[in-house]
Amino acid sequence: MTDTYQICRTCNSAVEELAPATPSRTRMTILMMAFVYPIVTLLLYIIAPFTDDWPMWQRTLLLTPATVGLIVFVVSPLVKKHFEWFVQPRPTS
């Protein structure tokens, strides 16, 4: 509870609630782009030999579930776990 409340410096008895720090969307976007781009590129190279004569919409139909699954279940949790220090702003004292 001491993280969300601080004693007012001007009056010793007053307590004010601090707003929780929100993660930086810009930094999270940069990180996600840095991790998603290589995954999409790798998957395109993997499926390209098997789908040379397919129309583009069929390739993307095949690629999208794999990409979304990797992002939701692998990339996003790893980025949040290992790069929280970069995404979450430092608390002000």
C-alpha positions, -999 to +999 in steps of 0.1 A: +000+000+000+030+023+005+036+022-033+002+039-041+001+064-013+025+090-002+025+115+027+020+150+015+052+170+019+034+202+028+012+188+055+024+158+075-010+143+082-025+144+047-023+114+024-028+117-013-033+089-038-008+086-067-019+075-101-003+042-112+024+047-138+012+036-172+035+017-196+049+036-225+029+027-257+056+041-279+083+019-263+061-012-264+053-005-301+090-002-309+098-035-291+069-054-307+079-042-342+115-053-335+103-088-326+074-092-350+092-082-382+118-110-380+090-135-372+069-125-402+099-125-425+110-159-413+076-174-418+073-159-453+106-175-462+094-208-448+061-209-466+074-193-499+087-226-515+054-243-509+031-215-519+048-200-550+018-204-572-008-194-546-026-160-547-014-135-521-046-137-501-041-175-496-005-169-484-016-144-459-045-166-448-019-193-440+005-169-424-018-149-402-028-176-376+008-186-371+019-150-367-009-140-343-004-171-323+033-165-319+027-129-310+000-135-284+014-166-267+052-162-271+064-127-281+042-105-261+047-123-228+084-125-233+087-088-242+066-079-211+087-101-189+122-093-201+117-056-211+094-043-184+123-021-173+122-004-207+084-002-211+074+008-176+083+043-166+103+048-134+082+059-104+087+095-094+095+102-058 
